[in-house]
Amino acid sequence: MAGGLLNQYWVLSLLYVLLMVETVSGARSPATGAYISPQFPASGVNLIPVVDCREVCGLNASDRCGFIRTNPDCRSDGGYLDYLEGIFCHFPPSLLPLAITLYAFWLLYLFLILGVTAAKFFCPNLSAISTTLKLSHNVAGVTFLAFGNGAPDIFSAMVAFSDPRTAGLALGALFGAGVLVTTVVAGGIAILRPFTVASRPFLRDIIFYMVAVFLTFTALYRGKVTLAWALGYLGFYVFYVVTVVLCTWIYQWQQRRSLVYSMPATPEMLSDSEEDPVSSHTSSYDYSEEYRLLLDHETTAQILLRALNPLDSRMWRNKSVYWRALKVFKLPVEFLLLLTVPVVDPDKDDGNWKRPLNCLHLVISPLFLVLTLQSGAYGVYEIGGLFPVWAVVVIAGTALAAVTFFATSNSEPPRLHWLFAFLGFLTSALWINAAATEVVNILRSLGVVFRLSNTVLGLTLMAWGNSIGDAFSDFTLARQGYPRMAFSACFGGIIFSQLED
């Protein structure tokens, strides 16, 4: 029965994707197939149609740079580097293969950044939050992890929907990512860490996702989205989370009741368990073997230097050449992550408390947050035209760090140390979002170079780029012993993206 439902689910999902792609594909020039934005009269000014950026490859080499710089369709939404300008303005046509090769290597390094961030910072903080709030893995998967996984989709889709020319691209990316996550990522989780699927929660997630897809299709069919409809989307996601929490509470109540009456749990109840039966230890930084316990005579400066050192000389001597080569590429990323992202480990006696570094995090992490949101636009905004936001954050963070430093000790974590897990969760999520944004921009640039249509670009490259953070986070959770949390996040993340966008 479950197999039949799954087959129907995939067929309906693909049909929805194809229907929506055709619905929102937009107007195209009959001669070139280029997308032409609608013309709106504005005070007698004749607006110039915006030509699809992919048409740059059909121009003369001398005209390509000017076309890239003046055509709004070629502008990147977010990100820190303009990859299209780099290809067509800074590399001659004869060196185009070299530019694509360099972009491919940078793309691989961004994948490395995503993997390190997810494995050693994002997932440990998520585990700490779940432990602190006593959340089941299923609830954590559809809330906190869904938020982290859906951040790239949410931010990129909001920007895309603000422009009629790229609305179809955003919808294609959302639905393409949905199919990819529920097939490739979910299947990869099962391969990495085989587990028994909780049948009822699984069917619940499938039903909610299909309803979310149907609501989106209905909105497209009607041709408009009202405020009430948008609020209904948000309310439906809240209803989904409440349903997950209630299902978890009912299951736990049944378990307690069976213990009271000394009745063993039935196989059906065990198959519906929303918890992972065996969970491996999730280590912060993954450096538990590298670092040893602090000595009593260690000074504050020594604690700080040791906490910021991502390399252990003893491990370096014992590892293979391949591990050393990969570690060399990881060192800059790991150092920056250690400097900006706090990690709480409830499995350690001290909760991974590093007093000087954690106090430094109170200044650097909020500063990183404001300088990362909207590519730093919020951070450089001046309050009243005089005082920048980043300066306010630095002053407030410094004051809080000073109070924390003088009110705590090196050996014992403070009572509110668990709050650092939320700070680390947000910071690592923005790291993932920033890296994923660069990945999306590179993939879009490659789509322009190879003249891929917006439809294909949204369903493939954009969908793959938006799903990178999901894949790394979920695969890492599965390897660390939380396959059901990762599996729940596959559906929680796409439902979150579908409804919140």
C-alpha positions as CSV (number, residue, x, y, z in Angstrom):
1,M,0.0,0.0,0.0
2,A,2.8,2.4,0.9
3,G,4.6,1.7,-2.4
4,G,1.4,2.5,-4.4
5,L,1.0,5.8,-2.5
6,L,4.6,6.7,-3.2
7,N,4.2,6.0,-6.9
8,Q,1.1,8.1,-7.1
9,Y,2.9,10.9,-5.2
10,W,5.9,11.1,-7.6
11,V,3.6,11.0,-10.7
12,L,1.4,13.8,-9.3
13,S,4.4,15.9,-8.2
14,L,5.9,15.7,-11.7
15,L,2.6,16.6,-13.3
16,Y,2.2,19.6,-11.0
17,V,5.7,20.7,-11.9
18,L,5.1,20.5,-15.7
19,L,1.7,22.3,-15.4
20,M,3.2,25.1,-13.4
21,V,6.1,25.5,-15.6
22,E,3.8,25.9,-18.6
23,T,1.5,28.3,-16.6
24,V,4.3,30.7,-15.5
25,S,6.7,30.3,-18.4
26,G,5.8,33.9,-19.6
27,A,5.9,35.6,-22.9
28,R,8.7,34.9,-25.3
29,S,9.8,36.5,-28.5
30,P,8.8,34.4,-31.5
31,A,12.1,35.0,-33.3
32,T,14.6,34.4,-30.5
33,G,12.6,32.8,-27.7
34,A,14.0,35.5,-25.4
35,Y,11.8,36.6,-22.5
36,I,10.3,40.0,-22.9
37,S,8.9,41.8,-19.9
38,P,5.4,43.3,-20.1
39,Q,5.2,46.8,-21.3
40,F,3.5,49.3,-19.0
41,P,3.0,52.9,-20.1
42,A,4.6,55.4,-17.7
43,S,4.2,59.1,-18.3
44,G,4.8,58.9,-22.0
45,V,8.1,57.2,-21.6
46,N,8.7,54.2,-23.9
47,L,10.1,51.4,-21.9
48,I,12.8,49.2,-23.6
49,P,12.1,45.5,-23.5
50,V,14.5,43.6,-21.3
51,V,16.2,40.9,-23.3
52,D,17.0,37.5,-21.8
53,C,20.6,37.4,-20.6
54,R,21.2,34.2,-22.5
55,E,21.2,36.2,-25.7
56,V,24.7,37.5,-24.8
57,C,26.3,34.5,-26.4
58,G,24.8,35.5,-29.8
59,L,26.5,39.0,-29.8
60,N,29.9,40.0,-31.0
61,A,32.7,39.6,-28.4
62,S,33.1,43.4,-28.2
63,D,29.5,43.9,-27.3
64,R,29.1,41.3,-24.6
65,C,30.5,43.2,-21.7
66,G,28.3,46.2,-22.3
67,F,25.3,44.0,-22.6
68,I,26.0,42.2,-19.3
69,R,26.5,45.5,-17.5
70,T,23.4,47.3,-18.8
71,N,20.9,44.5,-19.1
72,P,18.9,44.2,-15.9
73,D,18.2,40.5,-16.6
74,C,22.0,39.8,-16.2
75,R,22.2,41.3,-12.7
76,S,22.8,38.9,-9.8
77,D,20.2,38.8,-7.0
78,G,22.3,38.9,-3.9
79,G,25.8,37.4,-3.5
80,Y,29.1,39.1,-3.3
81,L,30.7,38.4,-6.7
82,D,29.3,39.2,-10.2
83,Y,30.2,36.0,-12.1
84,L,28.7,37.0,-15.4
85,E,30.7,40.2,-15.5
86,G,33.8,38.2,-14.6
87,I,33.2,35.8,-17.6
88,F,32.4,38.3,-20.3
89,C,34.3,41.4,-19.1
90,H,37.5,40.2,-17.5
91,F,38.2,37.1,-19.7
92,P,38.7,37.3,-23.5
93,P,36.5,34.8,-25.5
94,S,39.6,32.6,-26.1
95,L,39.9,32.1,-22.4
96,L,36.3,31.2,-21.7
97,P,37.1,27.6,-21.0
98,L,39.6,28.8,-18.4
99,A,36.9,31.0,-16.7
100,I,34.5,28.1,-16.6
101,T,37.2,25.8,-15.1
102,L,38.0,28.4,-12.4
103,Y,34.3,28.7,-11.6
104,A,34.0,25.0,-11.4
105,F,36.9,24.8,-8.8
106,W,35.3,27.7,-6.8
107,L,32.0,25.8,-7.0
108,L,33.7,22.7,-5.5
109,Y,35.2,24.8,-2.7
110,L,31.8,26.3,-1.9
111,F,30.5,22.7,-1.6
112,L,33.4,22.1,0.9
113,I,32.3,25.2,2.9
114,L,28.7,23.9,2.9
115,G,29.8,20.5,4.1
116,V,32.1,21.7,6.9
117,T,29.5,24.2,8.1
118,A,26.7,21.6,8.2
119,A,28.7,18.8,9.7
120,K,30.6,20.6,12.4
121,F,28.5,23.6,13.3
122,F,24.9,23.6,12.0
123,C,23.9,20.1,13.0
124,P,25.6,20.0,16.5
125,N,23.8,23.2,17.4
126,L,20.5,21.8,16.1
127,S,21.1,18.7,18.2
128,A,21.8,20.9,21.3
129,I,18.6,22.9,20.7
130,S,16.5,19.7,20.4
131,T,18.0,18.4,23.6
132,T,17.5,21.6,25.5
133,L,13.9,22.0,24.4
134,K,13.3,18.2,24.8
135,L,12.0,18.0,21.2
136,S,11.6,14.8,19.4
137,H,13.7,14.3,16.3
138,N,10.6,14.5,14.1
139,V,9.5,17.8,15.6
140,A,13.0,19.3,15.3
141,G,13.2,18.2,11.7
142,V,10.0,20.0,10.6
143,T,10.8,23.2,12.6
144,F,14.4,24.2,13.2
145,L,16.0,22.1,10.5
146,A,13.3,22.9,8.1
147,F,14.0,26.6,8.7
148,G,17.7,26.1,8.2
149,N,17.2,24.0,5.1
150,G,14.6,26.4,3.6
151,A,16.6,29.6,4.1
152,P,18.3,29.5,0.7
153,D,15.0,28.7,-1.0
154,I,13.1,31.4,0.9
155,F,15.6,34.2,0.3
156,S,16.2,33.5,-3.4
157,A,12.5,32.9,-4.1
158,M,11.4,36.2,-2.4
159,V,13.9,38.1,-4.6
160,A,12.8,36.2,-7.7
161,F,9.0,36.7,-7.1
162,S,9.6,40.5,-6.8
163,D,10.5,40.6,-10.5
164,P,7.9,39.3,-13.0
165,R,10.7,38.2,-15.3
166,T,12.0,35.7,-12.8
167,A,8.8,34.5,-11.2
168,G,8.7,31.4,-13.4
169,L,12.3,30.7,-12.5
170,A,11.5,30.8,-8.8
171,L,8.5,28.5,-9.1
172,G,10.4,26.1,-11.2
173,A,13.2,26.1,-8.7
174,L,10.8,25.5,-5.8
175,F,9.1,22.6,-7.4
176,G,12.3,21.2,-8.9
177,A,13.9,21.3,-5.5
178,G,10.8,19.6,-4.0
179,V,11.1,16.7,-6.4
180,L,14.9,16.5,-5.9
181,V,14.8,16.6,-2.1
182,T,12.1,14.0,-1.8
183,T,13.8,11.7,-4.2
184,V,17.6,12.1,-4.3
185,V,18.1,13.5,-0.8
186,A,15.5,11.2,0.9
187,G,16.9,8.2,-0.9
188,G,20.5,9.2,0.0
189,I,19.5,9.3,3.6
190,A,18.2,5.8,3.5
191,I,21.4,4.6,1.8
192,L,23.7,6.3,4.2
193,R,21.9,5.2,7.3
194,P,19.2,2.5,6.7
195,F,16.2,2.8,9.1
196,T,12.6,1.8,9.4
197,V,10.3,4.5,8.1
198,A,7.6,5.7,10.6
199,S,4.6,4.9,8.4
200,R,2.0,7.3,9.9
201,P,4.3,10.3,10.1
202,F,5.6,9.5,6.6
203,L,2.0,9.5,5.1
204,R,1.2,12.6,7.1
205,D,4.1,14.5,5.6
206,I,3.2,13.3,2.0
207,I,-0.4,14.4,2.4
208,F,0.6,17.9,3.7
209,Y,3.1,18.4,0.9
210,M,0.5,17.4,-1.8
211,V,-2.0,19.8,-0.3
212,A,0.6,22.6,-0.3
213,V,1.4,21.8,-4.0
214,F,-2.3,21.8,-4.8
215,L,-2.8,25.2,-3.1
216,T,0.0,26.7,-5.1
217,F,-1.5,25.3,-8.3
218,T,-4.9,26.8,-7.4
219,A,-3.3,30.2,-6.8
220,L,-1.7,30.0,-10.2
221,Y,-4.9,28.9,-11.9
222,R,-6.8,31.9,-10.3
223,G,-4.0,34.2,-11.4
224,K,-3.8,36.1,-8.2
225,V,-2.8,35.8,-4.5
226,T,-4.8,37.9,-2.0
227,L,-3.7,38.8,1.5
228,A,-6.2,36.2,2.9
229,W,-4.7,33.5,0.6
230,A,-1.2,34.4,1.8
231,L,-2.3,34.3,5.4
232,G,-3.9,30.9,4.7
233,Y,-0.5,29.6,3.5
234,L,1.1,30.7,6.7
235,G,-1.7,29.2,8.8
236,F,-1.5,25.9,7.0
237,Y,2.2,25.6,7.9
238,V,1.4,26.4,11.5
239,F,-1.3,23.8,11.3
240,Y,1.3,21.3,10.0
241,V,3.7,22.0,12.8
242,V,0.9,21.7,15.4
243,T,-0.2,18.4,13.9
244,V,3.4,17.1,14.1
245,V,3.6,18.1,17.8
246,L,0.2,16.6,18.6
247,C,1.1,13.3,16.9
248,T,4.4,13.2,18.8
249,W,2.5,13.9,22.1
250,I,-0.1,11.2,21.3
251,Y,2.7,8.6,20.6
252,Q,4.5,9.5,23.8
253,W,1.2,9.2,25.7
254,Q,0.6,5.8,24.2
255,Q,4.1,4.7,25.2
256,R,3.6,5.9,28.8
257,R,0.2,4.2,29.0
258,S,1.7,0.9,27.7
259,L,4.4,1.1,30.5
260,V,1.7,1.7,33.1
261,Y,-0.2,-1.3,32.1
262,S,3.0,-3.3,31.6
263,M,2.0,-4.0,28.0
264,P,4.8,-4.3,25.4
265,A,4.6,-2.0,22.5
266,T,3.1,-3.5,19.4
267,P,5.1,-3.8,16.2
268,E,2.8,-1.1,14.6
269,M,3.6,1.3,17.4
270,L,7.3,0.6,17.0
271,S,7.1,1.3,13.3
272,D,5.4,4.6,13.9
273,S,8.1,5.8,16.4
274,E,9.3,9.2,15.5
275,E,12.6,8.8,17.3
276,D,15.8,7.2,16.0
277,P,16.3,4.0,17.9
278,V,20.1,4.4,18.0
279,S,21.8,7.8,17.8
280,S,25.5,8.2,17.5
281,H,27.2,11.0,19.4
282,T,27.1,14.3,17.5
283,S,30.4,16.0,18.4
284,S,30.9,19.7,18.2
285,Y,33.5,20.7,15.6
286,D,34.2,16.9,15.2
287,Y,37.4,17.6,17.2
288,S,36.6,15.6,20.3
289,E,39.6,13.3,19.5
290,E,41.8,16.2,18.6
291,Y,41.5,18.3,21.7
292,R,42.1,17.1,25.2
293,L,40.7,18.3,28.5
294,L,41.9,21.6,29.7
295,L,44.7,21.6,32.3
296,D,44.0,23.5,35.5
297,H,47.0,25.8,34.9
298,E,45.9,26.8,31.4
299,T,45.6,30.6,31.0
300,T,42.7,32.4,29.3
301,A,45.0,33.2,26.3
302,Q,46.0,29.5,26.0
303,I,42.3,28.5,26.0
304,L,41.6,31.0,23.3
305,L,44.4,29.9,21.1
306,R,43.6,26.2,21.5
307,A,39.9,26.8,20.8
308,L,40.7,28.6,17.6
309,N,43.2,26.0,16.3
310,P,41.5,23.7,13.8
311,L,44.5,21.4,13.4
312,D,45.9,18.8,15.8
313,S,49.6,18.0,15.2
314,R,49.2,14.4,16.4
315,M,46.3,13.7,14.0
316,W,48.3,15.3,11.2
317,R,51.2,12.9,11.7
318,N,48.9,9.8,11.7
319,K,46.6,10.7,8.8
320,S,47.0,9.9,5.1
321,V,48.2,12.2,2.4
322,Y,44.7,12.6,1.0
323,W,43.4,13.6,4.5
324,R,46.2,16.2,4.8
325,A,45.6,17.7,1.4
326,L,41.9,18.0,2.1
327,K,42.6,19.5,5.6
328,V,44.8,22.2,4.1
329,F,41.8,23.4,2.1
330,K,39.5,23.1,5.1
331,L,41.8,25.1,7.5
332,P,40.8,28.6,6.4
333,V,37.1,27.8,6.5
334,E,37.3,26.0,9.8
335,F,39.2,28.9,11.4
336,L,36.6,31.4,10.2
337,L,33.8,29.2,11.4
338,L,35.4,28.7,14.8
339,L,35.8,32.5,15.1
340,T,32.2,33.3,14.1
341,V,30.0,30.3,15.1
342,P,29.6,29.1,18.8
343,V,28.8,25.4,19.3
344,V,27.1,23.9,22.3
345,D,27.6,20.2,23.1
346,P,25.3,18.9,25.8
347,D,27.1,15.6,25.8
348,K,30.2,17.2,27.3
349,D,30.5,18.0,31.0
350,D,31.3,21.6,30.2
351,G,28.9,21.9,27.3
352,N,31.9,22.8,25.1
353,W,32.2,26.0,27.1
354,K,35.3,28.1,25.9
355,R,35.0,31.3,28.0
356,P,37.3,33.7,26.0
357,L,36.1,32.4,22.6
358,N,32.4,32.4,23.6
359,C,32.7,36.0,24.8
360,L,34.3,36.9,21.5
361,H,31.4,35.2,19.8
362,L,29.0,37.7,21.4
363,V,30.7,40.4,19.4
364,I,31.6,38.7,16.2
365,S,28.5,36.5,15.6
366,P,25.9,39.3,15.7
367,L,28.3,41.4,13.5
368,F,28.5,38.6,11.0
369,L,24.7,38.3,11.0
370,V,24.1,41.9,10.1
371,L,26.9,42.0,7.5
372,T,25.6,38.8,5.9
373,L,21.9,39.6,5.6
374,Q,21.1,41.0,2.1
375,S,24.8,40.9,1.3
376,G,25.6,43.5,4.0
377,A,22.9,46.0,3.1
378,Y,21.4,45.9,6.6
379,G,24.8,46.2,8.3
380,V,25.9,49.4,6.5
381,Y,22.5,51.1,6.9
382,E,22.9,54.3,8.9
383,I,20.4,55.0,11.7
384,G,19.2,58.6,11.3
385,G,21.8,59.0,8.5
386,L,24.6,59.1,11.1
387,F,25.3,55.8,12.9
388,P,25.7,52.5,11.0
389,V,23.9,49.4,12.3
390,W,27.1,47.4,12.5
391,A,28.6,49.9,15.0
392,V,25.5,49.6,17.2
393,V,25.9,45.8,17.1
394,V,29.6,46.0,18.0
395,I,28.9,48.3,21.0
396,A,26.1,46.2,22.3
397,G,28.0,43.0,21.7
398,T,31.1,44.3,23.5
399,A,29.1,45.3,26.5
400,L,27.4,41.9,26.7
401,A,30.8,40.1,26.2
402,A,32.4,42.1,29.0
403,V,29.6,41.3,31.5
404,T,29.8,37.6,30.5
405,F,33.6,37.5,30.8
406,F,33.7,39.0,34.3
407,A,30.6,37.1,35.6
408,T,31.9,33.6,34.5
409,S,34.9,31.3,34.9
410,N,37.0,29.2,32.6
411,S,36.1,25.9,34.2
412,E,32.3,26.1,34.7
413,P,29.8,27.1,32.0
414,P,27.1,29.8,32.9
415,R,23.5,28.8,33.5
416,L,22.4,30.3,30.2
417,H,25.1,28.7,28.2
418,W,22.5,26.9,26.1
419,L,21.5,30.2,24.5
420,F,24.7,30.1,22.5
421,A,23.2,27.1,20.6
422,F,20.6,29.4,19.1
423,L,23.2,32.0,18.2
424,G,25.3,29.3,16.6
425,F,22.3,27.9,14.8
426,L,21.5,31.3,13.2
427,T,25.1,32.1,12.3
428,S,25.7,28.7,10.7
429,A,22.4,28.9,8.8
430,L,23.5,32.3,7.4
431,W,26.9,30.7,6.5
432,I,25.0,28.0,4.6
433,N,22.8,30.6,3.0
434,A,25.7,32.8,1.9
435,A,27.5,29.9,0.4
436,A,24.4,28.5,-1.3
437,T,23.7,32.0,-2.7
438,E,27.1,32.0,-4.4
439,V,26.5,28.5,-5.7
440,V,23.1,29.6,-7.2
441,N,24.7,32.6,-8.9
442,I,27.5,30.4,-10.3
443,L,25.0,27.9,-11.6
444,R,22.9,30.7,-13.1
445,S,26.0,32.1,-14.9
446,L,26.8,28.7,-16.3
447,G,23.2,28.4,-17.5
448,V,23.6,31.7,-19.3
449,V,26.9,30.6,-20.9
450,F,25.4,27.3,-22.1
451,R,22.1,29.1,-23.1
452,L,19.7,27.1,-20.9
453,S,16.1,28.3,-20.8
454,N,14.6,29.7,-17.6
455,T,12.4,26.7,-17.3
456,V,15.3,24.2,-17.5
457,L,17.4,26.5,-15.4
458,G,14.8,26.6,-12.6
459,L,14.0,22.9,-12.6
460,T,17.7,21.8,-12.7
461,L,20.5,24.1,-11.8
462,M,18.5,26.5,-9.6
463,A,16.8,23.6,-7.9
464,W,20.1,21.8,-7.4
465,G,21.7,25.0,-6.0
466,N,18.8,25.7,-3.6
467,S,18.9,22.1,-2.4
468,I,22.6,22.0,-1.7
469,G,22.2,23.2,1.9
470,D,19.4,20.7,2.5
471,A,21.4,17.8,1.1
472,F,24.5,18.5,3.2
473,S,22.6,19.1,6.4
474,D,20.4,16.0,6.0
475,F,23.2,13.7,4.9
476,T,25.3,14.9,7.8
477,L,22.5,14.2,10.2
478,A,22.0,10.8,8.8
479,R,25.7,9.9,9.1
480,Q,25.7,11.1,12.7
481,G,22.8,8.8,13.6
482,Y,19.7,10.9,13.1
483,P,18.2,9.6,9.9
484,R,14.6,10.2,10.9
485,M,15.2,13.8,11.8
486,A,16.8,14.3,8.4
487,F,14.0,12.4,6.6
488,S,11.4,14.6,8.3
489,A,13.4,17.7,7.3
490,C,13.1,16.6,3.7
491,F,9.4,17.2,3.8
492,G,9.4,19.9,6.5
493,G,11.8,22.0,4.5
494,I,9.9,21.8,1.2
495,I,6.6,22.4,2.9
496,F,8.1,25.4,4.7
497,S,9.5,26.8,1.4
498,Q,6.3,26.1,-0.5
499,L,4.1,27.8,2.0
500,E,6.3,30.6,3.3
501,D,7.1,31.8,-0.2
